[in-house]
Amino acid sequence: LFKAKSLDKSKIELYSSMFETLKVEKGEEELINSLKTLVSIINAKDRYTYGHSERVTDYAVKLARKIRLPEDQIGVLRYAAFLHDIGKIEIDREILNKETNLNAEEWNILKQHPRWGSEIIMSVKNLQPAAEVVLNHHENYDGSGYPAGLKGNDIPLLARIIRLADSYDAMISNRPYKRRCTQEDALIDIEKGKGIIFDPDLIQPFIEVVRENCYVNPMSLPMVR
């Protein structure tokens, strides 16, 4: 429903769980079930995360196809994007839904979620390529991000893609501590982050993806009764 409503056009979307397409190694069934449970718990703790992860996955995959990444890389990207916030399972609900700015201690806790998420998904063999991407999805192009302060091309390309998609969706979403901005204002802010937060080579392709797909955040749409 989130995905169908996020496109400003009449269409049908066939939904399947991200985990249904994952090749599961013998003995990993319980680990996959644990990941499903963690995703469900995060959805309950942070009402924003689920729709956000779905949309970030959609933006990221479309951007990857726009720049002609091979399908095996897009497969890794899809899982990394969907699970990029899974480390938030370790964070208290009060911090995730706080309506004012986080203090220094709370911010330091929140900044650990890429590392925690990476450690969680490393337990599943066929998700291990996505672990490095999850770990680095908050690195900034100029080296000012976290957790390691990586810079430029030292940041994995898939992580740079998620950094852009993640930031854009946060900008156009109502969060507990801020109101959403318009699509055009968000794209202006994306441009301002060129070479600072975001990979400059990804900016124009991403803008084209957003405009071609007429994305509308479903949380801003009127309730359908």
Secondary structure, 3 states (H helix, E strand, C coil): CHHHHCECCCCCCCCCCHHHHCCCCCCCHHHHHHHHHHHHHHHHHCCCHHHHHHHHHHHHHHHHHHCCCCHHHHHHHHHHHHCCCHHHHHCCHHHHCCCCCCCHHHHHHHCCHHHHHHHHHCCCHHHHHHHHHHHCCCCCCCCCCCCCCCCHHHCCHHHHHHHHHHHHHHHCCCECCECCCCHHHHHHHHHHCECCCECHHHHHHHHHHHHHHCECCHHHCCCCC
